[in-house]
Amino acid sequence: MGLIKNGDEILVLDRKKEDWPGITLPGGKVKDDETIVEAMKREMLEESGLEMIDPECIGYIEWLIDEDRHLCLLFQTERFAGDLKSSEEGEVFFMKIEDLKDQALSQDMDKILDLYGLSWR
């Protein structure tokens, strides 16, 4: 998952897919031929039209789903390039951090925001 911070706003994705609906951050899976950082940059570009510049890994979150362990690394940056555009994953837009408390967040997004150290509640 990747967080792009722009002043007092962050980039969010209003995900429409049934398996993980609600406000979340762009992200996805690593392909066999890419590094984790390359995957983060690719997923961000595919889902938002923005290129993450110098993303920093700040932590992780993990889930146990159907006896499979899923590990999600959390990246962030304040540097980005490109033009914002939504994708089939859902609409992307910048939102004030304090406005997140009034949104329908995706599963575990509250925990993820806390891991990023954002004061949003």
N, C-alpha and C positions, 0 to 999 in steps of 0.2 A: 504494500500500500504506500501511496505517496501523498504527502501534504505539501501544497504550495501555499506559502503565506505571502500576502500582499498587504502590508500595513496591518490594520485591525481586521482584515478579512482573510478567509481561507477558501481554497477551491474545493467545492463539494460536488458530488454526483448524486442526483436523485434517481436511484436505480429502479428500473421498472420490472426486472425479471422476478418471477415468483419465488425463486430459491434464496433471494437476499434483497428484498425490496426496502426502500427508504433512503434517507440521506446517509451517504457513506463517502469514502475517498476512492479515487481511481486506483486500480491495481489489478493483479491477475497472476497467472501462472508463468513459470520459467520454462522456456523451451530447451530442448536438449543441447542446442548449439550456442547458447548464450549464457553470459554471467548473470548473477542476480541483479547487478546494477543495470546492465543492458536491458534486462527484462522490465525493470521498473521504468526506465526511460521509454521503452517501446510501448508499454501499457498506458503510460501517461499520455503519450503522443496519440495513440489510437483512440483513447477515450475522451480526450479534451482538446486535442490540437496543439497542446503546449509541450515544449521541450524543457525538461528539468535540467538545470545547469548545476553541476556540483552537488548532487543529492548526498545527504549525510544519513547514515543509518543510526537511528536513535534508540532502537529496541526491537522487541518482538512481542507477538501474542500467539498463543497456540490453542487449538481446539481438538477435541476428540470427536470425530464424526464417523459413526458406523464402524467403530474399532480401528479407524485409520487416524493417525495423528497428522494434523495440518499445522504447519509453521508459517507464520506471516511476519516478514521483516518490515519494519516501519521506517520509511525514508522521509526526509523533509528538506526543503530549500526555500529561500526567498528570491532565488534567481531563476528566471524562466524567459523563454522567447516563444514567439509564434502568436497565432490568432486563435482565440477561444472558439471551439465548435463542439457541439454535442455529438453523440454517436448512438448506435443501436442499444448501448448499455443504459442510456438515459440522458437526461439533461444535465449539463455541467454549468456551474456559475459560481461566482465569488459571493460569499455571505459573511456578514459580520459575526465574529465568534460568539458574542453574547446572544445572537438570535437563534443559535442552535438549540437552545433550551425549549423553544416553541415549535420544533420540527419533529416529524415522525422519523426517528433515527432507525437505521438498519440494526440488525442483531449485533450486540456487543459494541456498537459504535460509541456508547458512553465510556466503556472501558478503554477503547482505543484513543479517544480524545483525552482521557486522563493520562494515558501513557505518553502522549505528546506534551503533557504539562500545560494544557490550555485551560484557562479559567472561563468556563462556559456555563456553569450551573447558576 
